[in-house]
Amino acid sequence: MSKKVTKNIYRGLLIMSFVGLNLLILFGVTSVLAFLNTGADRASILNTPPESVDVYLPKTTWTSLQNPGRPIEKQTLAKVQKDYLNAWHIKNTAYKSNKTYGISDYYTDSARVNLYNTIDYNLANNITVESTTISHQPKLEFYSADGQLIVFTDENVEEYQRLYKNDTLTFENTHKATYKVLMLLEDGFWRIRHMVKQPPTLFEKPIQASPFAFVRGKTIYVDNKPFTIKGINYYPQASPWDMFGDNFSSTIINNDFALIKNAGLNTIRIFIQYEDFGKADVKPEKLEKLKQTLELAEKNKLKVIVTLFDFYGDYSVQDWTLTHRHAEKIVSSFKDYSAILAWDIKNEPDLDFKNRGKNNVLKWLEYTTKQIKKFDPNHLITIGWSNTKAAENLTSLVDFVSYHYYLSNFEKDVATLSVNVPNKPLVLQEFGLSSYSGFWNLFGANEEDQAQYHKKMQAIFAEKNIAYISWTLYDFDKIPTSVVGSLPWRKNKQKQFGFIDKNGNKKPSFLYISSHQP
């Protein structure tokens, strides 16, 4: 083989090696970028523990900052609180994973011993613990003159725990405790040096009765008068499932509310999407649009049922404090609005029983309901179950029981629910019939069938004094895939439940939108 050929071979191999090396580098960089663009935590790629920011936000209220030594600076207090909550979050994460990542950042050498021993024991016995805290009420006891030591009492910490052994839930409890806490400033971290658990200090105020509405027996009262809900689920026609988006129009909403009121209805039900409103960090512009909507309802003498947490589906214990902050911001902002009749915690949560676990869903509902009652004692609470059987869950926590019904045995199933839930008002929160009978539903109902359905239902409502909220005012041109999926027979059917068609014309069913008794 000639030297020239050999030289060309070496040159080719060198070029190929160079290209291959660059491809590997490019692949590595794009993999990292792809990983980060999925929304993954930047810290997780380095296998470092997450902090509490955006993942752990229990309600924290300092009840006293009186200190016999130096006054504590606002910036220092914020850092102490952040590191203290981080310590709780890191401990909760460690007990769930049985790994020690991050503990050394938030606990001193001596304080780590018990944590490590607990993790070793749990790991050896195949035990894992899911836990969170709901609220903290620290009271400053001492802040040293050199700014290196702080002592406080965290009163009535509300904790929730689940213990699993061999991946089976064996223990679950809620309790309150008070903690004496000493923290030291080391290497820029406020670390826990001592944390002594004590019995709780009980001083909570009882929740007051609602000034806007109340329930007595099986009747809802508004302004001290019996109130039977006659309502409709509402989205503007041009922006279904995006009511508070860029196409928000107070003029359109006001005209629709006037139409609804003139049709003989007294209530609307609207929806707050969890991510759309900003999750734990609720967007001010969304609150402003909700405010305008409530004011327009008040103007048109309509009561509003506000459904929270639409399109939410996590329910994990680690997510609880984020959902609590979301709920707190919204309901506390509108706790004094008389237009609101009730907060509806979640739309059809029972549909998540299979994929998320029934116990997970029910516990999240239970704790969220209790928190909302604390944030806003002025309004009623309900949960929008998808059927009458599911509506038998958590009845002691709600003021009235809401159920949806799209089947054919309405009177029989509602009679059963009335027997099984004898002491609460019942509200048919969704019902209706699609008038779509096109290619994807050849044997479906038409507009005349839809009208006869509503005529029959209104006769039943009048005879039995049943509270109802129909689905929905308008037919829609487009249905988001996130609502019913991408199957055309489901999407097309969902488009035509309205009393008004996509061209703005009243369908025959509009004659039976209500009993015409405002």
C-alpha positions in Angstrom: 0.0 0.0 0.0 1.4 3.4 -1.0 2.2 6.1 1.5 -0.3 8.3 -0.1 -3.2 5.9 0.4 -2.1 5.3 4.0 -2.0 9.0 4.5 -5.5 9.4 3.1 -6.8 6.6 5.3 -5.4 8.2 8.4 -6.8 11.6 7.4 -10.2 10.1 6.8 -10.1 8.4 10.2 -9.1 11.6 11.9 -11.9 13.5 10.2 -14.5 10.8 11.1 -13.2 10.9 14.7 -13.5 14.6 14.9 -17.1 14.6 13.4 -18.1 11.7 15.8 -16.7 13.6 18.8 -18.7 16.7 17.9 -21.8 14.7 17.3 -21.5 13.2 20.8 -21.0 16.6 22.3 -24.0 18.0 20.4 -26.1 15.0 21.5 -25.1 15.6 25.1 -26.0 19.3 25.0 -29.4 18.7 23.3 -30.2 15.9 25.8 -29.6 18.3 28.6 -31.7 21.0 27.0 -34.5 18.6 26.2 -34.4 17.4 29.8 -34.7 20.9 31.1 -37.4 21.9 28.6 -39.7 19.1 29.9 -40.2 21.1 33.0 -37.9 19.0 35.1 -36.2 20.5 38.1 -32.8 21.8 37.1 -31.3 20.4 40.4 -32.5 16.9 39.7 -30.1 16.4 36.8 -27.3 16.9 39.3 -29.0 14.6 41.8 -29.2 17.4 44.3 -32.2 17.9 46.6 -34.9 20.3 45.7 -35.6 23.3 48.0 -39.1 24.3 49.1 -39.6 27.1 46.6 -42.6 26.2 44.4 -42.9 22.7 45.9 -43.6 23.2 49.6 -45.6 26.2 50.7 -47.5 25.5 54.0 -49.4 28.5 55.5 -46.8 30.2 57.8 -47.8 33.1 60.1 -45.4 34.6 62.7 -47.6 35.3 65.7 -45.0 37.3 67.6 -41.6 38.9 66.8 -41.0 40.4 70.3 -37.4 39.8 71.3 -35.5 40.8 74.5 -32.3 41.1 72.5 -31.8 42.8 69.1 -34.8 43.2 66.8 -34.8 40.7 64.0 -34.3 42.1 60.5 -36.9 41.5 57.9 -34.4 40.0 55.5 -33.1 37.7 58.2 -36.6 36.6 59.2 -37.4 35.7 55.6 -34.2 33.6 55.4 -34.9 31.8 58.7 -38.4 31.0 57.5 -37.2 29.8 54.1 -34.5 27.5 55.6 -36.9 26.3 58.3 -39.5 25.2 55.8 -36.7 23.7 53.6 -35.7 21.6 56.6 -39.3 20.3 56.9 -39.5 19.6 53.1 -36.1 17.9 53.0 -37.0 15.7 56.0 -40.4 14.8 54.3 -38.6 14.0 51.1 -35.9 11.9 52.9 -38.5 9.8 54.7 -40.4 9.2 51.4 -37.3 8.2 49.4 -35.2 6.8 52.3 -32.2 8.9 51.0 -30.3 11.5 52.9 -29.8 14.1 50.2 -30.0 17.7 51.5 -30.2 16.9 55.2 -26.7 18.2 55.9 -27.7 21.6 54.5 -30.5 22.2 56.9 -29.6 20.2 60.1 -26.4 20.4 62.2 -24.2 17.4 62.9 -26.0 16.4 66.1 -29.5 17.0 64.7 -28.8 14.7 61.7 -28.2 11.6 63.9 -31.8 10.8 64.6 -32.8 11.5 61.0 -30.2 9.1 59.7 -31.1 6.5 62.2 -34.7 6.7 61.2 -33.9 6.4 57.5 -31.7 3.4 58.2 -34.4 1.7 60.2 -37.1 2.4 57.5 -34.8 1.2 54.7 -34.0 -2.0 56.6 -37.7 -2.7 57.2 -39.0 -1.5 53.8 -40.9 1.4 55.3 -41.6 4.6 53.5 -43.5 7.7 54.9 -45.4 10.3 52.9 -45.9 13.4 55.0 -46.6 17.1 54.9 -47.4 20.0 57.2 -50.4 22.2 56.6 -49.7 25.2 58.7 -47.1 26.8 60.9 -47.4 29.5 63.5 -44.0 30.4 64.8 -43.4 32.8 67.7 -40.0 34.4 68.2 -38.4 33.7 71.6 -34.8 34.8 71.2 -32.5 36.2 68.5 -28.9 36.6 69.6 -27.0 39.9 69.5 -24.4 38.5 67.0 -27.2 37.3 64.6 -26.0 33.7 64.7 -28.7 32.0 66.8 -32.5 32.0 66.9 -35.0 30.3 69.1 -38.8 30.2 68.4 -41.9 28.1 69.2 -43.9 26.8 66.3 -47.3 26.3 67.7 -50.0 23.9 66.5 -48.2 22.5 63.5 -50.8 20.5 61.6 -49.1 17.4 60.2 -50.4 14.6 57.9 -48.7 11.3 57.5 -49.1 8.0 55.6 -46.8 5.0 56.4 -46.3 2.3 53.9 -44.7 -1.1 54.7 -43.8 -3.3 51.7 -45.6 -0.7 49.5 -48.8 -1.3 51.4 -50.5 1.5 53.3 -50.6 0.5 57.0 -51.0 3.7 58.9 -52.5 7.1 58.3 -53.0 10.0 60.7 -53.4 13.7 61.3 -52.1 15.4 64.4 -51.1 18.7 65.8 -48.0 19.5 67.8 -45.9 22.4 69.1 -42.2 22.5 68.5 -39.4 24.3 70.3 -36.8 25.1 67.7 -33.2 26.3 67.9 -31.4 27.2 64.7 -27.8 28.2 64.1 -26.4 30.2 61.2 -23.6 28.1 59.6 -22.0 28.6 56.1 -25.0 30.8 55.0 -27.6 28.3 56.1 -29.9 28.5 59.1 -29.6 24.9 60.3 -31.8 23.2 62.9 -29.8 22.4 66.0 -32.6 21.3 68.3 -36.3 20.7 67.6 -38.3 19.4 70.6 -41.9 18.2 70.0 -44.5 19.2 72.6 -48.3 18.9 73.0 -50.2 21.4 70.9 -51.3 24.8 72.3 -55.0 25.1 71.4 -56.3 28.5 70.7 -58.0 28.3 67.3 -61.2 30.4 66.8 -64.3 28.5 65.7 -65.5 29.0 62.2 -68.4 31.5 62.1 -71.6 30.8 60.2 -72.0 32.2 56.6 -73.6 35.6 56.4 -74.6 35.1 52.7 -76.2 31.7 52.7 -76.9 28.8 55.0 -78.4 25.4 55.0 -81.1 24.1 57.3 -82.1 20.5 56.8 -82.4 19.9 53.1 -83.0 23.5 52.2 -80.5 26.3 51.1 -81.4 29.8 52.4 -80.3 33.0 50.8 -81.2 36.3 52.5 -83.1 34.2 55.1 -85.4 32.8 52.4 -85.5 29.3 50.9 -83.5 29.3 47.7 -83.9 26.5 45.0 -81.0 26.6 42.5 -82.2 26.9 38.9 -79.0 27.4 36.9 -76.8 26.7 34.0 -73.1 25.9 33.5 -71.6 28.8 31.7 -68.8 29.5 29.2 -68.9 32.3 26.6 -69.6 30.8 23.2 -66.4 32.1 21.6 -64.1 30.9 24.4 -65.2 27.6 25.9 -62.8 26.3 28.6 -60.9 29.6 28.3 -63.3 32.0 29.9 -60.6 34.1 31.5 -58.2 34.1 28.6 -57.3 36.7 26.0 -60.8 36.8 24.6 -62.4 37.8 27.9 -65.2 40.3 27.2 -67.2 41.9 30.0 -69.7 43.1 27.4 -70.4 39.5 26.1 -70.6 38.1 29.7 -73.0 40.9 30.8 -75.3 40.2 27.8 -75.2 36.5 28.4 -76.0 37.0 32.1 -79.0 39.2 31.2 -80.2 36.5 28.8 -79.8 33.8 31.5 -81.7 35.9 34.1 -84.5 36.7 31.7 -84.9 33.0 30.9 -85.9 32.4 34.5 -82.7 31.1 36.0 -81.1 32.4 39.2 -77.6 30.7 39.2 -74.6 30.1 37.0 -71.7 27.7 37.5 -68.2 28.8 36.3 -64.8 27.1 36.3 -61.3 28.1 37.5 -58.6 26.1 35.8 -55.6 25.4 38.2 -52.7 25.9 35.8 -54.4 28.7 33.8 -54.8 30.8 37.0 -51.1 30.3 37.9 -51.2 27.3 40.3 -49.7 28.4 43.7 -48.7 31.8 42.3 -52.1 33.0 41.2 -52.0 35.6 38.5 -53.5 39.1 39.4 -54.9 39.6 35.9 -57.0 36.4 36.3 -58.3 37.5 39.6 -59.3 40.8 38.0 -61.3 39.0 35.3 -63.0 36.8 37.9 -63.8 40.0 39.9 -65.5 41.5 36.9 -67.5 38.4 36.3 -68.7 38.3 39.9 -69.7 41.9 39.7 -71.6 41.3 36.5 -73.4 38.4 38.1 -74.4 40.7 41.0 -75.6 43.3 38.6 -77.8 40.7 36.9 -79.0 39.2 40.2 -77.5 35.8 39.6 -75.8 33.7 42.2 -72.5 32.0 41.3 -71.1 28.6 42.0 -67.3 28.8 41.4 -65.7 25.5 40.6 -62.1 25.4 41.7 -59.2 23.2 40.5 -60.5 22.4 37.1 -58.0 20.3 35.1 -56.1 19.5 38.3 -55.2 15.8 38.8 -52.1 15.3 41.0 -53.5 14.9 44.6 -50.1 13.8 46.0 -49.3 14.7 49.6 -46.3 16.6 48.4 -48.6 18.9 46.3 -51.0 19.7 49.0 -49.4 23.0 50.2 -49.3 24.3 46.7 -53.0 23.7 46.1 -53.8 25.3 49.5 -51.9 28.5 48.5 -53.9 28.5 45.2 -57.2 28.2 47.0 -56.2 30.6 49.7 -55.4 33.4 47.2 -58.7 33.0 45.3 -61.2 32.4 48.0 -59.8 34.9 50.5 -59.9 37.5 47.7 -63.6 37.0 47.2 -64.8 35.9 50.7 -66.9 39.1 51.0 -68.6 38.9 47.6 -72.3 38.2 48.0 -72.7 37.1 44.4 -70.9 33.8 45.3 -73.3 31.1 46.5 -70.7 28.3 46.9 -67.2 27.1 46.2 -67.2 23.8 44.3 -64.0 22.2 45.2 -63.4 20.0 42.1 -65.3 18.9 39.0 -65.8 15.1 38.9 -62.9 14.1 41.1 -64.2 10.5 41.2 -63.1 10.1 37.6 -59.5 10.1 39.0 -60.1 7.3 41.5 -58.7 4.6 39.2 -55.5 6.4 38.1 -54.7 8.4 41.2 -56.1 6.2 43.9 -59.4 6.7 45.6 -57.9 7.4 49.0 -55.4 9.9 47.6 -58.3 11.8 45.9 -60.6 11.7 49.0 -57.9 12.9 51.4 -56.9 15.8 49.2 -60.6 16.8 48.9 -61.0 16.5 52.7 -58.0 18.7 53.5 -58.7 21.2 50.8 -62.3 21.6 51.9 -61.2 22.2 55.5 -58.6 24.8 54.4 -61.1 26.7 52.2 -63.5 26.9 55.2 -60.8 28.5 57.2 -59.9 31.0 54.4 -63.6 31.8 53.7 -66.3 31.0 56.2 -68.8 33.2 54.4 -69.8 30.8 51.5 -71.1 27.3 51.1 -69.0 24.4 49.9 -69.8 21.5 47.6 -68.1 18.9 45.4 -69.2 18.2 41.8 -69.4 14.4 41.6 -69.9 12.7 38.2 -72.8 10.5 39.4 -75.2 9.8 42.2 -73.2 6.9 43.7 -70.0 8.9 44.0 -71.9 11.8 45.5 -72.3 9.7 48.7 -68.6 10.4 49.5 -67.6 13.1 52.0 -71.2 14.3 52.6 -70.3 15.5 56.1 -67.8 18.0 54.8 -70.0 19.8 52.3 -73.0 22.1 52.7 -75.0 20.6 49.8 -74.4 17.5 47.7 -73.8 18.0 44.0 -74.1 15.2 41.4 -74.1 15.0 37.6 -76.5 12.8 35.5 -76.5 11.9 31.8 -78.2 8.5 32.0 -81.8 7.3 31.8 -82.8 6.2 35.3 -82.8 9.7 36.8 -85.8 9.4 39.2 -84.8 6.0 40.6 -81.2 7.0 41.1 -82.0 10.3 42.7 -84.5 8.6 45.0 -81.7 6.3 46.2 -79.4 9.2 46.8 -82.0 10.9 48.8 -82.4 7.9 51.1 -78.6 7.5 51.5 -78.0 11.2 52.1 -81.1 12.2 54.1 -79.8 15.3 55.8 -78.3 17.5 53.0 -79.7 19.5 50.1 -79.1 17.7 46.7 -78.3 19.7 43.5 -78.3 18.2 40.0 -75.2 20.1 39.0 -74.9 18.9 35.4 -77.4 17.3 33.0 -78.3 17.6 29.3 -78.6 15.9 26.0 -76.6 16.6 22.8 -78.5 17.4 19.6 -75.6 16.0 17.4 -76.8 13.2 15.1 -74.3 13.5 12.3 -71.8 11.1 10.8 -70.1 10.2 14.1 -73.4 9.6 15.9 -76.0 8.4 13.3 -78.6 7.3 15.8 -78.1 10.3 18.2 -80.8 12.8 19.3 -81.8 15.7 17.2 -82.9 19.2 18.3 -86.5 18.1 18.8 -85.4 15.1 20.9 -83.3 17.5 23.0 -86.3 19.8 23.5 -88.5 16.9 24.6 -85.8 15.7 27.0 -85.6 19.1 28.7 -89.4 19.4 28.8 -89.6 16.0 30.6 -86.8 17.0 33.1 -88.4 20.3 33.9 -91.7 18.5 34.7 -89.8 16.3 37.1 -88.0 19.2 38.7 -91.2 21.1 39.3 -93.0 18.1 40.7 -90.2 17.2 43.2 -88.7 20.6 43.7 -85.3 19.5 42.4 -82.4 22.0 42.2 -80.7 21.9 38.9 -77.9 23.4 36.7 -78.0 22.4 33.1 -75.2 21.8 30.6 -74.8 24.3 28.8 -76.0 27.7 27.4 -74.3 27.4 24.0 -73.3 25.0 21.3 -69.5 25.4 20.6 -67.5 25.3 17.3 -64.4 23.8 19.0 -63.8 21.5 22.0 -60.3 21.4 23.4 -58.8 17.9 23.2 -57.9 18.2 26.9 -61.7 18.1 27.7 -62.9 15.0 25.9 -59.9 13.6 24.1 -59.4 13.5 20.3 -62.0 10.9 19.3 -64.4 12.7 16.8 -67.5 11.0 18.0 -66.9 12.4 21.5 -65.8 15.8 20.3 -68.8 16.3 18.0 -71.3 15.2 20.5 -69.9 17.6 23.1 -70.3 20.5 20.7 -74.1 20.5 20.8 -75.4 20.3 24.3 -76.4 24.0 24.2 -79.8 25.7 24.2 -78.4 28.2 21.6 -76.8 27.0 18.3 -73.4 28.1 17.0 -75.1 30.8 14.9 -76.7 32.4 17.9 -80.2 31.0 17.3 -82.3 29.6 20.1 -82.9 25.9 19.6 -86.3 24.3 20.4 -84.9 23.3 23.8 -84.6 26.9 24.9 -88.4 26.8 25.7 -87.5 24.5 28.5 -84.3 26.0 29.8 -86.2 26.7 33.0 -89.6 26.5 34.5 -89.7 30.3 33.8 -90.2 31.1 37.4 -87.3 33.5 38.5 
